[in-house]
Amino acid sequence: MSEPTSADEWSILLSGMADEQLTEEQEGRLLELLRTDDEFRREYVRFCQLQAQLTWHLTQETSAEYAAEHVSSTDSTSSTHRSVLPWLPWIATALIVIIAVSWFGDRKPPKVPFVNEPLARLVNSSGRVKLTRLGREPELIRSDELAQRPEPLQAGDRLLTDSRSLAMLRLADETVIHIRPNSEVVLFPPSSRGIEVSSGSISANVASQKPRDPLTFFTPNSEVQVIGTELEILSLEKRSEVAVMEGTVRVIRRGDKVMTTVSTGQVVTVNASEPLTPRDWPRRPDFWDIDFENGLPPGWQGRFVQDLLPEGSAGAAGSTPLPRNQRVTTQVQSPFESAGLFFWHDDSVLNVTFKVQPPDWFHIDLLARTYHKSQPLLTYCYVDAELWQSRPGEWRTVSIPLSEFRLQTVLRDEPTLGRIPIRLTFRGESESAGFLIDRIWVTRGSEVSPGSDDPLPLSHGARSP
């Protein structure tokens, strides 16, 4: 005699529960399945809902008959009560279990919400972000409107950024996705239960998912299954890359279904010819701190200053003039660190305590490497001349999200992932006394929005030390 299947066992247990005929062993098995089996829990809830509906209909029919006939039948009423009352403990138990399971088992919102609840919201953007919905003309999203009311997104919505625009999405389960310039993303297209990265690159901080139901990102040649982690994805026509900052993801090549696992500090390239082999990249610290209390650290360019400093400070770095193309450039610069100074997360913040001596100003350059190559390939720049001159001669501290830095160079021939700062430069153009920097440090914020083409307002974190 063959062993009963799972469906057979479920049917026996649920029917026995309804008839109040479960043995002690069967009751134990029922509770075990409720604790450990997600599919059985869902079937249990559906069964209880069905039984509750049947009981409700039976009660309604009995009430209707009573109202129509205006008579009372002791025998029929007693019979009805006898058929309904045994269900009440089980209905109550079902409701308790449903509440307990939803509270203790999975307290995050479902990945695919109920009707009328958006799958995601566009919560921030900069530049020209285009939204295309099925059956509608494309529309441009205004960043100022998003500040008042995030844009709800549904299945099939397509977002497109250009060379100077960014966008940030928040899914219903609190997953945050940053869409980088020159990228196209489709949310939950009809052909898949995931997010399509048609072209360009994204980074994502994925909320914890159910192991049997991961969030999946699709590129033209790969699938990236994520349980919950921080990662980056590059999507090109014949090649994609996946890099993992925290956690583990599963990458599947769509052509032959070859699979690999990519863990923290690794990157993998997916194409038709190369083995699917993850490689390590330099894992730099998330936090970084430099002060100049005891002079300039080895390799730093500038001059050591010990007068006119903030209270409690013993030293600062002063900018030094350097001839450059018939102009005088004054700067403070870190040494070149091929492995990287610190790691750049989407919520990383650069903090600087400084003083500008009029009529000077400066901007900030970040020279960055990629995961695959150590030589400098990318230059990011932050420029806000008005901010530096707004209160000349006064010590100030500003907190600048790294997402505010603008990419100055583009790898058109061979785009790749990675933006690990390897040199930091504060540079101005003046023949005056220049500027002083007391301290530089990198932190991580709880939530940092994409950058803006507008100058950084004081509300972004500029403050007096």
N, C-alpha and C positions, 0 to 999 in steps of 0.2 A: 504494500500500500504506500503510495507516494506521500511525501511530507506536505502539509498544507502550505500554500503560498502566503505571502504577506497579506494580500487582499482577503484571502479566506480567513486568516487569523483575525484581521481587523473586523470583518463582518461578524464573526462569532462573538468577539468581545463586545462590539457595539450593540448587537442584538441582545446579548445576555444582559448588558447594562440596562437596556430599555425594558426588558422583562423582569428585572430584579432577580436574575437567576445566575449571577456570576459566582463561581467558587472563590474561595480565599486566594487560591493560586492565580486565578484569572484576574481578580482585582489587583493583585500585585503586578501582574504583567501589564495591565492597563495603565497603571501609574508609571511604570517604567517607560513605556512607550511615550507617554505624555511628557516625560522629562527629557527623553533622549532623541526622539524622532520628529523632525520638523514636519514631514509629510503626514505622519499620523495625526499630529496636533491639528493640522489644517483639516484633515478628514473628520476628526472628532468634532471640531467646531461646526463644520458643515452639517454633520449628522444631528448635533444638538439644535442647530437653528431650524433644520427641517422638522424635527419633532416638536419644537416649540410652536412653529407655524401650524402644524396639524392640530395641536392641542388648542391653539387660539381659534382656529376655524371651527373646531368641534364645539367649543364654548359659545361662539357667536351663533352657530346654527341652533343650538339649544335655546339661547336667549330669544332668537327670532321666533322660534316655534311657540315659546311661552307667550310672547307678546301678541302673536296672531290669534292664539286660541283662548287666551285669558283663563287658562285652566292650569291646575297644578297636578302633576302625576308623581306621586311619591316613588313608585317603582322605577319610572324612567329617569327621574332626577337622580335617584340613588345610584342607578346603573351608570349614568353619565359621570357622576362624581367618582364612582369607583374606577372608571376608565381614565379619568383625568388626574386624580390625586396622586397615583403612583409616579406620574411624570414630574410632579412639582419638585421633589428633592433633586432629581437629576437635572432639571432645568436650572435650578438654583446653583447646583454644583458646576454645571457648564459655564454659567456666567462668572462664577468665582474663578474657575480655571482660566477662562479667557482673559479676565482682568489680570490674574497673576502672571500668566504667560506673557502678556503684552508688557507688563511692568518689569518683571524680573528677567525674562528671557531675551527681549529685544526692545530696548527703550528708545532706539533711534527710529525716525520716520522711515517708512518703506521707500525703496529706491524708486518705484513707480507708484505715485500717490493716487488717491481716489479721484474720481471725476471732479473737474473744476479746480483741482489743486495743481498748480503748474509744476512741471517736471524740474524746472530750474528758473533762476532769475538772473538777468543781466544786471549786476549791481554797480558796476563802474566801468568807465571807458575813457579813452582819450583819442583825439584825432577823429578820423572818419571811419566809423564802424557801420557796416551795412548788414541789415537783417532782412532775410528773404523767407517768407512763409509760403507754404504750398498754396498755389492758386492766387497769389497776390504779387503785386509789384514790389521790388526791393525798396526799402526805406532806410534813411540814414538816422542813426541814433544820436541824440544830443546828450552829452555827458552831464550838462546842467540839469536836465530833466530826470536823469537817473538818480541824482542826489536827493530829489524829492520823492521819487517813486520808481523803484527798480522795475525793469521790464520783465513781465512774466513770459516764460518760454515753454513751448509745447513740442511734442514729437514732430520731427521733420524740420524744425526751424534751422536755418543756415546762417552762420555768422562769418563775415569776411572783414579782415583788417588789411589796411594798406601799409606802405613802408614806414609811416609815422604814427600808426595807431595801435592801441592795445585794448583789451577787454578782459573783464573778470566776471566769471559766472559762479553762482552758488547753487548746487543741486539741492533737492529736497532733503537729502540725508546729511547736509552740511559739507559735502565735498566742495572744495574750491578749485576752480580751473582758471589759469591765466592764459589767455590767447595772445601770442606774441605777434609782432608785425609780419605782414605778408603771409597770413595764414587763413585757412578756411576750415570751419568745424560744423558738423551737422549733428544735432542732438537726437538721439534715439530714432534713427531712420527706420522706416517700416520693415526693412530686411534684417534688422539686427536689434538685439537688446543691449545696446551700448552707445558709444559716442564715436563718430567717424571723424578722424583727423585727415581731411582730404589732402591738404598740403600745408607746408609751413611747420611751425613748432608750437608746443604748449608745455606748460608745467602744471602739475596738479598735486594737491594735498588731499588724498582720498580718505574719506571716513571709513571706519571699520565696516566691512561687508560680511555677509554670510559666506562661509567657505564654499558652499554649493552654488552660490549665486554671486560671483564676483562682478565688479564693474569692469567692462571690457572696452578698450579703445581699439579702433580699427584704422589701419593705414592701408594703402594699396597692396602692400605685400606682407603685412603682419597683423597678428592679434596680440594685444597686451592685456592679460587678465590680472586684475588687482584686487586683493583682499582688503588692503588699507595701508597706504604708504605715501611717500613723497617721491615724485618721479618727474622726468622730462621726456618728451617724445618729439622726434623730428620725422616728418613725413615728406618724402619725395616720390617721384613717379616710380623709380626702380630701386630705391634704397630707403631704409628707415633706420633710426637709431633710438635706443631706449637707455636712459641712465637713471639709476636709483640712488636717491639721497638717503632715504630711510626705509627699511623694510625689505620685502621680497616680492617680485612679480614673476609671472610666467609669460614667456614670449613664444609665440607659435608662428612659424613661417607658413604663409597661406598656400604656397605652391605645392609643398610636399608634406606639410603637417609636422615637420621636425620641430621639436620643442626644447627650450632651455629655461633655466631659472636664473634670474638676475637679482643680485643681492646688494645690500648697502655698499656704496663705493665702487660699483661696477657699471660698465656700459657695454652694450652689444650692438653690432651692426647687422642688419638683416638685408641680404640681397640674394640673388639667384646663384652666385658663384662661390661665396666664401662660407667656411664652416660657421655654424651658429655658436660662437665661443665668446662668452663674456670676458672683458678685460678690466683689470683694476685701474682706477685713476687716483691721483693724490687726494687723500681725504684731509682737508684743511679744517682748522677749528672754526666753529660757528661764531665765536666771540674773539675779539682782538682789541688790544689796548696799548697805546703808546703815549707816554708822557716824557717830558724832557727835564725832569728834576735834577738829574746828575749829568747833564750834557746831552749831546746828540748821540743816539745809539750808532754803532758801527754801520757805515754805508750810507747814512742819511746825508743829504745835501742841505745846507743852510748855515746859520750862525747861531751860536749859543748866546742867549740873552738872560741876564739875571736882575734887571731893573725894570721898574714900572709893570710889575706882574700882578695877577689876581691875588687876593688874600689867601695865604696858605700855600702858594706856589713858590718853588725854589728856582725854576728855570723854564725857558720857553725856546722854541725854534723861530728864529727870524729869517725872513726871506733874503736871499742874496741875489744881486743883479748878475745876469749873464747876457753877453752880446748874442743876438740871434737875428740874422738877416737884416742888418742895419737898424735893428730895434733893440731896446733894452728889455729883457725879460727878467722879472724877479720871481724866484720860486723857492719852495721847500719841497723836497722829493725824497721818497723812501728808496731803499736799495732794491735792486731787481731780485726777486725771489722766484726761481723757476717753478717750484712746486706750488706756489701760491701764498699769499699773505693770510687770507681767510676765505671761507666758503660763502658764496652768494646765494642766499635763499630769497624767495619771493617777498618775505617779510623782513629782510635784513635792513638795518638802519645805520647810516654813518653819522656819528656825532663828532662835532668839532667845537672846541673853545678857542676863540681867536680875537684879535684886535686889528683893525685896519687903521693905518696912520694916513690921513688924507694927504693928497687926493687919490690914493691908491684903491685898487680893487683886485680880485682874483677869481679864477674859476678852478674847477677840480677835474682832473683827468684820471681815469682808471684804465690801465693797460691790463688786458686779460688774456689768458690762454684758454684753449679748448681742452676737452677730456683726452683727445687723441694726440695733440701736439703741444710741446712745452714752449715753443718760441712764441713771441707776442704776435697775435693775429687780430685782436679786436681792441678798439679804443672807444671807451664810453666817456662822455663829458657832461658835466653839470655847470651851467652858466646862469648867473643871476647877478648882474652888475649892480642893479638897484639895491638888492638886499645888502651887499657888502658896504655900500656907501650911505646907507640910510642912517646909521649912527656912528660916524667916524670917530675913532679915538676911544671907543668904549668896548670893554671886554664883553663878549657875548658867546652864548652856546646855541648852536643850531643842530637839529636832528633831521637829516635828509634821508628819506627812503631811497634805497639803491634803485628802486624802480623808476625814480625820477631822472636817472642818468640816461642820456640819449646815445645810442650807438652811432658812431661816426664812420666806421668801416663796415663793409658788407662783404661776406665771402660768397661772391656770386658763382665762382667756378666750382667750389666744393663746400657747400654749407655743412656745418657739423654742430654738435651740441657742446656746451661748456662755456662758462664765463667766470673763470676763477681769477680774481685780481692778482697780478704779480708785481705791479708797481703803482704807487699812488703819488700824484703830483698836484701841488697847489701852485698855480701859476698866474701872474699878473703881468701887465705891460706898463711900466712906469719908471721914471727916474727918481721917484721920491724914496722915502725911508722904507716903503714896502709894508709888510704885515707881519704879525706875530701869531704863532700857534702854540697854545699852552698844552693841549691834550687832544688826542684823536682816539676814538674807540668805536667798535662795531657791536651792535646789539641786535636782538630780534624782537619785532613787535608782534602783538597778538593778532593784528590784522593791518595790512598795508595795502592801500589801493593802488591801481596802476598809475603811472605818471601822467603828468599834464604838460601841455606845451606852454602853459602860462607860468610866470615866475612863481617860485615857492612862497606862499604867503606866510606871515609870521605865525599863524595858527598851526602850521605844520610842525611846530616844535621849537621854533626860535625863542630863546629865552635868555635872561641874564643869569650867569653862573652864581 
